[in-house]
Amino acid sequence: MPLVDVSNIKKVPMAFFTATNDEVCPRKYAMRYIPQIQSETTQIDVEGEGHQWFHTGANTEWFMDNLIEQLQVPNSAETSFMQ
């Protein structure tokens, strides 16, 4: 049983970069949980890379372009709790 019931995630948009050769957190496990999340999700494959890539290679133009594309500016209704 997972520590967190990810189906309770309903408001926060989430982007997942999954390395196709990751042996620490295999893509197949991520793909088991991502569909359970109730909020908007995006999954992006990092083809041919493993877990270490996120430490050594996640500074490429490809990664940064995809990361920036996933960022969302909240609207005032979403940030009203902060005021």
PDB file of N, CA, C and O in Angstrom, chain B, residues numbered from 101:
ATOM      1  N   MET B 101       0.847  -1.189   0.000  1.00  0.00           N
ATOM      2  CA  MET B 101       0.000   0.000   0.000  1.00  0.00           C
ATOM      3  C   MET B 101       0.887   1.244   0.000  1.00  0.00           C
ATOM      4  O   MET B 101       1.834   1.325   0.783  1.00  0.00           O
ATOM      5  N   PRO B 102       0.591   2.219  -0.871  1.00  0.00           N
ATOM      6  CA  PRO B 102       1.419   3.434  -0.923  1.00  0.00           C
ATOM      7  C   PRO B 102       1.253   4.274   0.342  1.00  0.00           C
ATOM      8  O   PRO B 102       0.228   4.205   1.021  1.00  0.00           O
ATOM      9  N   LEU B 103       2.269   5.058   0.641  1.00  0.00           N
ATOM     10  CA  LEU B 103       2.222   5.935   1.807  1.00  0.00           C
ATOM     11  C   LEU B 103       1.207   7.054   1.638  1.00  0.00           C
ATOM     12  O   LEU B 103       0.645   7.542   2.619  1.00  0.00           O
ATOM     13  N   VAL B 104       0.972   7.460   0.399  1.00  0.00           N
ATOM     14  CA  VAL B 104       0.054   8.551   0.094  1.00  0.00           C
ATOM     15  C   VAL B 104      -0.957   8.068  -0.945  1.00  0.00           C
ATOM     16  O   VAL B 104      -0.593   7.462  -1.952  1.00  0.00           O
ATOM     17  N   ASP B 105      -2.222   8.348  -0.681  1.00  0.00           N
ATOM     18  CA  ASP B 105      -3.258   8.024  -1.654  1.00  0.00           C
ATOM     19  C   ASP B 105      -3.264   9.142  -2.692  1.00  0.00           C
ATOM     20  O   ASP B 105      -3.864  10.194  -2.471  1.00  0.00           O
ATOM     21  N   VAL B 106      -2.601   8.917  -3.816  1.00  0.00           N
ATOM     22  CA  VAL B 106      -2.441   9.964  -4.820  1.00  0.00           C
ATOM     23  C   VAL B 106      -3.768  10.345  -5.481  1.00  0.00           C
ATOM     24  O   VAL B 106      -3.850  11.385  -6.135  1.00  0.00           O
ATOM     25  N   SER B 107      -4.792   9.530  -5.323  1.00  0.00           N
ATOM     26  CA  SER B 107      -6.092   9.893  -5.893  1.00  0.00           C
ATOM     27  C   SER B 107      -6.703  11.086  -5.167  1.00  0.00           C
ATOM     28  O   SER B 107      -7.669  11.676  -5.650  1.00  0.00           O
ATOM     29  N   ASN B 108      -6.151  11.441  -4.019  1.00  0.00           N
ATOM     30  CA  ASN B 108      -6.619  12.626  -3.287  1.00  0.00           C
ATOM     31  C   ASN B 108      -5.985  13.917  -3.795  1.00  0.00           C
ATOM     32  O   ASN B 108      -6.346  15.001  -3.338  1.00  0.00           O
ATOM     33  N   ILE B 109      -5.059  13.819  -4.719  1.00  0.00           N
ATOM     34  CA  ILE B 109      -4.448  15.012  -5.305  1.00  0.00           C
ATOM     35  C   ILE B 109      -5.397  15.498  -6.390  1.00  0.00           C
ATOM     36  O   ILE B 109      -5.559  14.853  -7.426  1.00  0.00           O
ATOM     37  N   LYS B 110      -6.025  16.651  -6.135  1.00  0.00           N
ATOM     38  CA  LYS B 110      -7.100  17.092  -7.031  1.00  0.00           C
ATOM     39  C   LYS B 110      -6.956  18.513  -7.546  1.00  0.00           C
ATOM     40  O   LYS B 110      -7.670  18.896  -8.473  1.00  0.00           O
ATOM     41  N   LYS B 111      -6.060  19.305  -6.981  1.00  0.00           N
ATOM     42  CA  LYS B 111      -6.006  20.712  -7.362  1.00  0.00           C
ATOM     43  C   LYS B 111      -4.685  21.158  -7.965  1.00  0.00           C
ATOM     44  O   LYS B 111      -4.655  22.143  -8.703  1.00  0.00           O
ATOM     45  N   VAL B 112      -3.613  20.476  -7.680  1.00  0.00           N
ATOM     46  CA  VAL B 112      -2.292  20.936  -8.095  1.00  0.00           C
ATOM     47  C   VAL B 112      -1.887  20.279  -9.411  1.00  0.00           C
ATOM     48  O   VAL B 112      -1.748  19.057  -9.467  1.00  0.00           O
ATOM     49  N   PRO B 113      -1.695  21.065 -10.473  1.00  0.00           N
ATOM     50  CA  PRO B 113      -1.214  20.483 -11.724  1.00  0.00           C
ATOM     51  C   PRO B 113       0.188  19.901 -11.517  1.00  0.00           C
ATOM     52  O   PRO B 113       1.017  20.496 -10.828  1.00  0.00           O
ATOM     53  N   MET B 114       0.443  18.754 -12.109  1.00  0.00           N
ATOM     54  CA  MET B 114       1.727  18.089 -11.903  1.00  0.00           C
ATOM     55  C   MET B 114       2.307  17.609 -13.225  1.00  0.00           C
ATOM     56  O   MET B 114       1.592  17.076 -14.074  1.00  0.00           O
ATOM     57  N   ALA B 115       3.608  17.804 -13.388  1.00  0.00           N
ATOM     58  CA  ALA B 115       4.332  17.305 -14.555  1.00  0.00           C
ATOM     59  C   ALA B 115       5.346  16.278 -14.080  1.00  0.00           C
ATOM     60  O   ALA B 115       6.032  16.486 -13.079  1.00  0.00           O
ATOM     61  N   PHE B 116       5.436  15.185 -14.791  1.00  0.00           N
ATOM     62  CA  PHE B 116       6.348  14.099 -14.438  1.00  0.00           C
ATOM     63  C   PHE B 116       7.293  13.833 -15.602  1.00  0.00           C
ATOM     64  O   PHE B 116       6.861  13.577 -16.726  1.00  0.00           O
ATOM     65  N   PHE B 117       8.574  13.896 -15.317  1.00  0.00           N
ATOM     66  CA  PHE B 117       9.596  13.488 -16.277  1.00  0.00           C
ATOM     67  C   PHE B 117       9.994  12.077 -15.880  1.00  0.00           C
ATOM     68  O   PHE B 117      10.460  11.852 -14.763  1.00  0.00           O
ATOM     69  N   THR B 118       9.813  11.128 -16.787  1.00  0.00           N
ATOM     70  CA  THR B 118      10.133   9.738 -16.483  1.00  0.00           C
ATOM     71  C   THR B 118      11.253   9.261 -17.408  1.00  0.00           C
ATOM     72  O   THR B 118      11.120   9.285 -18.632  1.00  0.00           O
ATOM     73  N   ALA B 119      12.344   8.834 -16.806  1.00  0.00           N
ATOM     74  CA  ALA B 119      13.476   8.315 -17.569  1.00  0.00           C
ATOM     75  C   ALA B 119      13.157   6.881 -17.983  1.00  0.00           C
ATOM     76  O   ALA B 119      12.833   6.047 -17.137  1.00  0.00           O
ATOM     77  N   THR B 120      13.246   6.597 -19.261  1.00  0.00           N
ATOM     78  CA  THR B 120      12.822   5.290 -19.762  1.00  0.00           C
ATOM     79  C   THR B 120      13.722   4.136 -19.304  1.00  0.00           C
ATOM     80  O   THR B 120      13.303   2.980 -19.344  1.00  0.00           O
ATOM     81  N   ASN B 121      14.948   4.434 -18.871  1.00  0.00           N
ATOM     82  CA  ASN B 121      15.862   3.392 -18.379  1.00  0.00           C
ATOM     83  C   ASN B 121      16.123   3.518 -16.877  1.00  0.00           C
ATOM     84  O   ASN B 121      17.138   3.030 -16.380  1.00  0.00           O
ATOM     85  N   ASP B 122      15.222   4.160 -16.166  1.00  0.00           N
ATOM     86  CA  ASP B 122      15.388   4.369 -14.718  1.00  0.00           C
ATOM     87  C   ASP B 122      15.170   3.060 -13.975  1.00  0.00           C
ATOM     88  O   ASP B 122      14.100   2.459 -14.073  1.00  0.00           O
ATOM     89  N   GLU B 123      16.169   2.620 -13.239  1.00  0.00           N
ATOM     90  CA  GLU B 123      16.053   1.394 -12.450  1.00  0.00           C
ATOM     91  C   GLU B 123      15.748   1.697 -10.985  1.00  0.00           C
ATOM     92  O   GLU B 123      15.393   0.785 -10.239  1.00  0.00           O
ATOM     93  N   VAL B 124      15.877   2.957 -10.553  1.00  0.00           N
ATOM     94  CA  VAL B 124      15.564   3.346  -9.179  1.00  0.00           C
ATOM     95  C   VAL B 124      14.058   3.573  -9.035  1.00  0.00           C
ATOM     96  O   VAL B 124      13.429   3.060  -8.109  1.00  0.00           O
ATOM     97  N   CYS B 125      13.497   4.339  -9.949  1.00  0.00           N
ATOM     98  CA  CYS B 125      12.053   4.578 -10.007  1.00  0.00           C
ATOM     99  C   CYS B 125      11.602   4.266 -11.436  1.00  0.00           C
ATOM    100  O   CYS B 125      11.427   5.175 -12.248  1.00  0.00           O
ATOM    101  N   PRO B 126      11.417   2.987 -11.737  1.00  0.00           N
ATOM    102  CA  PRO B 126      11.088   2.595 -13.109  1.00  0.00           C
ATOM    103  C   PRO B 126       9.825   3.272 -13.635  1.00  0.00           C
ATOM    104  O   PRO B 126       8.857   3.488 -12.905  1.00  0.00           O
ATOM    105  N   ARG B 127       9.867   3.594 -14.908  1.00  0.00           N
ATOM    106  CA  ARG B 127       8.745   4.258 -15.572  1.00  0.00           C
ATOM    107  C   ARG B 127       7.444   3.499 -15.352  1.00  0.00           C
ATOM    108  O   ARG B 127       6.393   4.114 -15.173  1.00  0.00           O
ATOM    109  N   LYS B 128       7.499   2.174 -15.363  1.00  0.00           N
ATOM    110  CA  LYS B 128       6.263   1.389 -15.209  1.00  0.00           C
ATOM    111  C   LYS B 128       5.592   1.658 -13.864  1.00  0.00           C
ATOM    112  O   LYS B 128       4.366   1.591 -13.766  1.00  0.00           O
ATOM    113  N   TYR B 129       6.383   1.963 -12.816  1.00  0.00           N
ATOM    114  CA  TYR B 129       5.790   2.291 -11.517  1.00  0.00           C
ATOM    115  C   TYR B 129       5.171   3.677 -11.539  1.00  0.00           C
ATOM    116  O   TYR B 129       4.088   3.885 -10.992  1.00  0.00           O
ATOM    117  N   ALA B 130       5.850   4.621 -12.164  1.00  0.00           N
ATOM    118  CA  ALA B 130       5.281   5.967 -12.289  1.00  0.00           C
ATOM    119  C   ALA B 130       3.967   5.904 -13.054  1.00  0.00           C
ATOM    120  O   ALA B 130       2.997   6.567 -12.687  1.00  0.00           O
ATOM    121  N   MET B 131       3.936   5.112 -14.109  1.00  0.00           N
ATOM    122  CA  MET B 131       2.739   5.019 -14.941  1.00  0.00           C
ATOM    123  C   MET B 131       1.599   4.297 -14.224  1.00  0.00           C
ATOM    124  O   MET B 131       0.453   4.358 -14.669  1.00  0.00           O
ATOM    125  N   ARG B 132       1.896   3.632 -13.144  1.00  0.00           N
ATOM    126  CA  ARG B 132       0.857   2.993 -12.331  1.00  0.00           C
ATOM    127  C   ARG B 132       0.140   4.047 -11.472  1.00  0.00           C
ATOM    128  O   ARG B 132      -1.053   3.925 -11.193  1.00  0.00           O
ATOM    129  N   TYR B 133       0.884   5.078 -11.059  1.00  0.00           N
ATOM    130  CA  TYR B 133       0.327   6.067 -10.134  1.00  0.00           C
ATOM    131  C   TYR B 133      -0.152   7.356 -10.802  1.00  0.00           C
ATOM    132  O   TYR B 133      -1.124   7.952 -10.339  1.00  0.00           O
ATOM    133  N   ILE B 134       0.494   7.794 -11.864  1.00  0.00           N
ATOM    134  CA  ILE B 134       0.121   9.057 -12.503  1.00  0.00           C
ATOM    135  C   ILE B 134      -1.358   9.089 -12.891  1.00  0.00           C
ATOM    136  O   ILE B 134      -2.009  10.104 -12.648  1.00  0.00           O
ATOM    137  N   PRO B 135      -1.917   8.041 -13.477  1.00  0.00           N
ATOM    138  CA  PRO B 135      -3.338   8.088 -13.860  1.00  0.00           C
ATOM    139  C   PRO B 135      -4.303   8.194 -12.673  1.00  0.00           C
ATOM    140  O   PRO B 135      -5.459   8.577 -12.855  1.00  0.00           O
ATOM    141  N   GLN B 136      -3.848   7.862 -11.471  1.00  0.00           N
ATOM    142  CA  GLN B 136      -4.705   7.939 -10.294  1.00  0.00           C
ATOM    143  C   GLN B 136      -4.861   9.374  -9.783  1.00  0.00           C
ATOM    144  O   GLN B 136      -5.799   9.666  -9.041  1.00  0.00           O
ATOM    145  N   ILE B 137      -3.970  10.250 -10.166  1.00  0.00           N
ATOM    146  CA  ILE B 137      -4.012  11.637  -9.715  1.00  0.00           C
ATOM    147  C   ILE B 137      -5.188  12.331 -10.389  1.00  0.00           C
ATOM    148  O   ILE B 137      -5.363  12.238 -11.604  1.00  0.00           O
ATOM    149  N   GLN B 138      -5.986  13.022  -9.596  1.00  0.00           N
ATOM    150  CA  GLN B 138      -7.210  13.645 -10.098  1.00  0.00           C
ATOM    151  C   GLN B 138      -6.993  15.025 -10.709  1.00  0.00           C
ATOM    152  O   GLN B 138      -7.853  15.509 -11.445  1.00  0.00           O
ATOM    153  N   SER B 139      -5.876  15.659 -10.422  1.00  0.00           N
ATOM    154  CA  SER B 139      -5.603  16.962 -11.019  1.00  0.00           C
ATOM    155  C   SER B 139      -4.973  16.772 -12.401  1.00  0.00           C
ATOM    156  O   SER B 139      -4.681  15.652 -12.821  1.00  0.00           O
ATOM    157  N   GLU B 140      -4.775  17.881 -13.087  1.00  0.00           N
ATOM    158  CA  GLU B 140      -4.161  17.843 -14.420  1.00  0.00           C
ATOM    159  C   GLU B 140      -2.737  17.289 -14.309  1.00  0.00           C
ATOM    160  O   GLU B 140      -1.952  17.749 -13.481  1.00  0.00           O
ATOM    161  N   THR B 141      -2.414  16.315 -15.135  1.00  0.00           N
ATOM    162  CA  THR B 141      -1.065  15.755 -15.146  1.00  0.00           C
ATOM    163  C   THR B 141      -0.509  15.730 -16.564  1.00  0.00           C
ATOM    164  O   THR B 141      -1.241  15.628 -17.549  1.00  0.00           O
ATOM    165  N   THR B 142       0.798  15.827 -16.626  1.00  0.00           N
ATOM    166  CA  THR B 142       1.533  15.686 -17.876  1.00  0.00           C
ATOM    167  C   THR B 142       2.680  14.736 -17.598  1.00  0.00           C
ATOM    168  O   THR B 142       3.339  14.840 -16.563  1.00  0.00           O
ATOM    169  N   GLN B 143       2.924  13.813 -18.509  1.00  0.00           N
ATOM    170  CA  GLN B 143       4.030  12.876 -18.363  1.00  0.00           C
ATOM    171  C   GLN B 143       4.913  13.016 -19.589  1.00  0.00           C
ATOM    172  O   GLN B 143       4.434  12.943 -20.720  1.00  0.00           O
ATOM    173  N   ILE B 144       6.206  13.217 -19.360  1.00  0.00           N
ATOM    174  CA  ILE B 144       7.172  13.414 -20.439  1.00  0.00           C
ATOM    175  C   ILE B 144       8.264  12.370 -20.293  1.00  0.00           C
ATOM    176  O   ILE B 144       8.912  12.288 -19.250  1.00  0.00           O
ATOM    177  N   ASP B 145       8.470  11.576 -21.327  1.00  0.00           N
ATOM    178  CA  ASP B 145       9.543  10.571 -21.301  1.00  0.00           C
ATOM    179  C   ASP B 145      10.895  11.214 -21.567  1.00  0.00           C
ATOM    180  O   ASP B 145      11.034  12.065 -22.446  1.00  0.00           O
ATOM    181  N   VAL B 146      11.879  10.795 -20.800  1.00  0.00           N
ATOM    182  CA  VAL B 146      13.276  11.142 -21.055  1.00  0.00           C
ATOM    183  C   VAL B 146      13.877   9.876 -21.664  1.00  0.00           C
ATOM    184  O   VAL B 146      14.338   8.984 -20.953  1.00  0.00           O
ATOM    185  N   GLU B 147      13.859   9.822 -22.967  1.00  0.00           N
ATOM    186  CA  GLU B 147      14.221   8.609 -23.711  1.00  0.00           C
ATOM    187  C   GLU B 147      15.676   8.199 -23.502  1.00  0.00           C
ATOM    188  O   GLU B 147      16.590   9.018 -23.601  1.00  0.00           O
ATOM    189  N   GLY B 148      15.867   6.912 -23.211  1.00  0.00           N
ATOM    190  CA  GLY B 148      17.197   6.330 -23.138  1.00  0.00           C
ATOM    191  C   GLY B 148      18.017   6.709 -21.914  1.00  0.00           C
ATOM    192  O   GLY B 148      19.203   6.385 -21.841  1.00  0.00           O
ATOM    193  N   GLU B 149      17.401   7.390 -20.952  1.00  0.00           N
ATOM    194  CA  GLU B 149      18.143   7.834 -19.775  1.00  0.00           C
ATOM    195  C   GLU B 149      17.686   7.087 -18.535  1.00  0.00           C
ATOM    196  O   GLU B 149      16.586   6.537 -18.481  1.00  0.00           O
ATOM    197  N   GLY B 150      18.576   7.083 -17.527  1.00  0.00           N
ATOM    198  CA  GLY B 150      18.275   6.462 -16.255  1.00  0.00           C
ATOM    199  C   GLY B 150      18.127   7.509 -15.160  1.00  0.00           C
ATOM    200  O   GLY B 150      18.100   8.711 -15.426  1.00  0.00           O
ATOM    201  N   HIS B 151      18.032   7.037 -13.938  1.00  0.00           N
ATOM    202  CA  HIS B 151      17.792   7.904 -12.785  1.00  0.00           C
ATOM    203  C   HIS B 151      18.884   8.959 -12.612  1.00  0.00           C
ATOM    204  O   HIS B 151      18.592  10.100 -12.256  1.00  0.00           O
ATOM    205  N   GLN B 152      20.121   8.590 -12.858  1.00  0.00           N
ATOM    206  CA  GLN B 152      21.260   9.497 -12.675  1.00  0.00           C
ATOM    207  C   GLN B 152      21.170  10.731 -13.575  1.00  0.00           C
ATOM    208  O   GLN B 152      21.744  11.773 -13.259  1.00  0.00           O
ATOM    209  N   TRP B 153      20.457  10.616 -14.685  1.00  0.00           N
ATOM    210  CA  TRP B 153      20.326  11.732 -15.610  1.00  0.00           C
ATOM    211  C   TRP B 153      19.762  12.971 -14.920  1.00  0.00           C
ATOM    212  O   TRP B 153      20.144  14.092 -15.255  1.00  0.00           O
ATOM    213  N   PHE B 154      18.861  12.781 -13.965  1.00  0.00           N
ATOM    214  CA  PHE B 154      18.250  13.919 -13.282  1.00  0.00           C
ATOM    215  C   PHE B 154      19.267  14.674 -12.432  1.00  0.00           C
ATOM    216  O   PHE B 154      19.049  15.830 -12.068  1.00  0.00           O
ATOM    217  N   HIS B 155      20.366  14.020 -12.123  1.00  0.00           N
ATOM    218  CA  HIS B 155      21.459  14.673 -11.382  1.00  0.00           C
ATOM    219  C   HIS B 155      22.497  15.269 -12.334  1.00  0.00           C
ATOM    220  O   HIS B 155      23.031  16.348 -12.079  1.00  0.00           O
ATOM    221  N   THR B 156      22.772  14.582 -13.401  1.00  0.00           N
ATOM    222  CA  THR B 156      23.877  14.996 -14.273  1.00  0.00           C
ATOM    223  C   THR B 156      23.452  15.649 -15.581  1.00  0.00           C
ATOM    224  O   THR B 156      24.218  16.428 -16.148  1.00  0.00           O
ATOM    225  N   GLY B 157      22.250  15.354 -16.076  1.00  0.00           N
ATOM    226  CA  GLY B 157      21.901  15.818 -17.415  1.00  0.00           C
ATOM    227  C   GLY B 157      20.663  16.689 -17.505  1.00  0.00           C
ATOM    228  O   GLY B 157      20.319  17.165 -18.587  1.00  0.00           O
ATOM    229  N   ALA B 158      19.991  16.903 -16.386  1.00  0.00           N
ATOM    230  CA  ALA B 158      18.726  17.643 -16.425  1.00  0.00           C
ATOM    231  C   ALA B 158      18.957  19.148 -16.486  1.00  0.00           C
ATOM    232  O   ALA B 158      18.250  19.924 -15.842  1.00  0.00           O
ATOM    233  N   ASN B 159      19.940  19.542 -17.255  1.00  0.00           N
ATOM    234  CA  ASN B 159      20.202  20.973 -17.461  1.00  0.00           C
ATOM    235  C   ASN B 159      20.312  21.278 -18.955  1.00  0.00           C
ATOM    236  O   ASN B 159      20.847  22.313 -19.353  1.00  0.00           O
ATOM    237  N   THR B 160      19.802  20.372 -19.762  1.00  0.00           N
ATOM    238  CA  THR B 160      19.872  20.557 -21.210  1.00  0.00           C
ATOM    239  C   THR B 160      18.798  21.545 -21.667  1.00  0.00           C
ATOM    240  O   THR B 160      17.841  21.820 -20.943  1.00  0.00           O
ATOM    241  N   GLU B 161      18.970  22.059 -22.847  1.00  0.00           N
ATOM    242  CA  GLU B 161      17.966  22.966 -23.409  1.00  0.00           C
ATOM    243  C   GLU B 161      16.622  22.250 -23.556  1.00  0.00           C
ATOM    244  O   GLU B 161      15.574  22.839 -23.294  1.00  0.00           O
ATOM    245  N   TRP B 162      16.650  20.980 -23.973  1.00  0.00           N
ATOM    246  CA  TRP B 162      15.423  20.191 -24.112  1.00  0.00           C
ATOM    247  C   TRP B 162      14.665  20.120 -22.791  1.00  0.00           C
ATOM    248  O   TRP B 162      13.459  20.362 -22.744  1.00  0.00           O
ATOM    249  N   PHE B 163      15.386  19.784 -21.712  1.00  0.00           N
ATOM    250  CA  PHE B 163      14.748  19.659 -20.405  1.00  0.00           C
ATOM    251  C   PHE B 163      14.202  21.005 -19.938  1.00  0.00           C
ATOM    252  O   PHE B 163      13.055  21.086 -19.500  1.00  0.00           O
ATOM    253  N   MET B 164      15.001  22.052 -20.024  1.00  0.00           N
ATOM    254  CA  MET B 164      14.564  23.363 -19.553  1.00  0.00           C
ATOM    255  C   MET B 164      13.372  23.872 -20.359  1.00  0.00           C
ATOM    256  O   MET B 164      12.449  24.451 -19.785  1.00  0.00           O
ATOM    257  N   ASP B 165      13.373  23.671 -21.659  1.00  0.00           N
ATOM    258  CA  ASP B 165      12.238  24.089 -22.475  1.00  0.00           C
ATOM    259  C   ASP B 165      10.962  23.364 -22.045  1.00  0.00           C
ATOM    260  O   ASP B 165       9.907  23.982 -21.910  1.00  0.00           O
ATOM    261  N   ASN B 166      11.063  22.060 -21.833  1.00  0.00           N
ATOM    262  CA  ASN B 166       9.902  21.282 -21.400  1.00  0.00           C
ATOM    263  C   ASN B 166       9.462  21.659 -19.994  1.00  0.00           C
ATOM    264  O   ASN B 166       8.264  21.731 -19.717  1.00  0.00           O
ATOM    265  N   LEU B 167      10.407  21.897 -19.115  1.00  0.00           N
ATOM    266  CA  LEU B 167      10.078  22.283 -17.743  1.00  0.00           C
ATOM    267  C   LEU B 167       9.350  23.626 -17.728  1.00  0.00           C
ATOM    268  O   LEU B 167       8.307  23.754 -17.086  1.00  0.00           O
ATOM    269  N   ILE B 168       9.878  24.610 -18.415  1.00  0.00           N
ATOM    270  CA  ILE B 168       9.263  25.941 -18.460  1.00  0.00           C
ATOM    271  C   ILE B 168       7.873  25.870 -19.087  1.00  0.00           C
ATOM    272  O   ILE B 168       6.954  26.565 -18.653  1.00  0.00           O
ATOM    273  N   GLU B 169       7.727  25.035 -20.099  1.00  0.00           N
ATOM    274  CA  GLU B 169       6.425  24.885 -20.755  1.00  0.00           C
ATOM    275  C   GLU B 169       5.367  24.366 -19.779  1.00  0.00           C
ATOM    276  O   GLU B 169       4.183  24.664 -19.934  1.00  0.00           O
ATOM    277  N   GLN B 170       5.782  23.600 -18.784  1.00  0.00           N
ATOM    278  CA  GLN B 170       4.837  23.028 -17.828  1.00  0.00           C
ATOM    279  C   GLN B 170       4.457  23.981 -16.701  1.00  0.00           C
ATOM    280  O   GLN B 170       3.459  23.751 -16.017  1.00  0.00           O
ATOM    281  N   LEU B 171       5.220  25.035 -16.494  1.00  0.00           N
ATOM    282  CA  LEU B 171       4.919  25.972 -15.413  1.00  0.00           C
ATOM    283  C   LEU B 171       3.612  26.697 -15.704  1.00  0.00           C
ATOM    284  O   LEU B 171       3.332  27.075 -16.842  1.00  0.00           O
ATOM    285  N   GLN B 172       2.827  26.880 -14.665  1.00  0.00           N
ATOM    286  CA  GLN B 172       1.547  27.556 -14.815  1.00  0.00           C
ATOM    287  C   GLN B 172       1.457  28.687 -13.804  1.00  0.00           C
ATOM    288  O   GLN B 172       1.784  28.509 -12.631  1.00  0.00           O
ATOM    289  N   VAL B 173       1.017  29.836 -14.258  1.00  0.00           N
ATOM    290  CA  VAL B 173       0.816  30.972 -13.372  1.00  0.00           C
ATOM    291  C   VAL B 173      -0.584  30.849 -12.780  1.00  0.00           C
ATOM    292  O   VAL B 173      -1.568  30.803 -13.518  1.00  0.00           O
ATOM    293  N   PRO B 174      -0.679  30.796 -11.447  1.00  0.00           N
ATOM    294  CA  PRO B 174      -2.006  30.668 -10.833  1.00  0.00           C
ATOM    295  C   PRO B 174      -2.814  31.950 -11.022  1.00  0.00           C
ATOM    296  O   PRO B 174      -2.261  33.047 -11.100  1.00  0.00           O
ATOM    297  N   ASN B 175      -4.127  31.786 -11.094  1.00  0.00           N
ATOM    298  CA  ASN B 175      -4.983  32.973 -11.177  1.00  0.00           C
ATOM    299  C   ASN B 175      -5.328  33.442  -9.769  1.00  0.00           C
ATOM    300  O   ASN B 175      -4.996  32.765  -8.796  1.00  0.00           O
ATOM    301  N   SER B 176      -5.984  34.582  -9.647  1.00  0.00           N
ATOM    302  CA  SER B 176      -6.244  35.178  -8.334  1.00  0.00           C
ATOM    303  C   SER B 176      -7.135  34.300  -7.462  1.00  0.00           C
ATOM    304  O   SER B 176      -6.986  34.300  -6.240  1.00  0.00           O
ATOM    305  N   ALA B 177      -8.048  33.559  -8.058  1.00  0.00           N
ATOM    306  CA  ALA B 177      -8.913  32.662  -7.270  1.00  0.00           C
ATOM    307  C   ALA B 177      -8.103  31.553  -6.614  1.00  0.00           C
ATOM    308  O   ALA B 177      -8.420  31.107  -5.511  1.00  0.00           O
ATOM    309  N   GLU B 178      -7.051  31.112  -7.306  1.00  0.00           N
ATOM    310  CA  GLU B 178      -6.230  30.028  -6.767  1.00  0.00           C
ATOM    311  C   GLU B 178      -5.302  30.501  -5.661  1.00  0.00           C
ATOM    312  O   GLU B 178      -4.838  29.688  -4.862  1.00  0.00           O
ATOM    313  N   THR B 179      -5.023  31.790  -5.598  1.00  0.00           N
ATOM    314  CA  THR B 179      -4.088  32.313  -4.584  1.00  0.00           C
ATOM    315  C   THR B 179      -4.790  33.128  -3.505  1.00  0.00           C
ATOM    316  O   THR B 179      -4.121  33.732  -2.667  1.00  0.00           O
ATOM    317  N   SER B 180      -6.117  33.160  -3.502  1.00  0.00           N
ATOM    318  CA  SER B 180      -6.849  33.967  -2.526  1.00  0.00           C
ATOM    319  C   SER B 180      -6.541  33.547  -1.093  1.00  0.00           C
ATOM    320  O   SER B 180      -6.584  34.379  -0.186  1.00  0.00           O
ATOM    321  N   PHE B 181      -6.233  32.280  -0.875  1.00  0.00           N
ATOM    322  CA  PHE B 181      -5.911  31.803   0.471  1.00  0.00           C
ATOM    323  C   PHE B 181      -4.625  32.419   1.006  1.00  0.00           C
ATOM    324  O   PHE B 181      -4.395  32.401   2.215  1.00  0.00           O
ATOM    325  N   MET B 182      -3.787  32.959   0.138  1.00  0.00           N
ATOM    326  CA  MET B 182      -2.500  33.531   0.544  1.00  0.00           C
ATOM    327  C   MET B 182      -2.641  34.957   1.052  1.00  0.00           C
ATOM    328  O   MET B 182      -1.706  35.481   1.656  1.00  0.00           O
ATOM    329  N   GLN B 183      -3.752  35.586   0.831  1.00  0.00           N
ATOM    330  CA  GLN B 183      -3.919  36.996   1.198  1.00  0.00           C
ATOM    331  C   GLN B 183      -4.430  37.171   2.594  1.00  0.00           C
ATOM    332  O   GLN B 183      -4.620  38.301   3.044  1.00  0.00           O
TER     333      GLN B 183
END
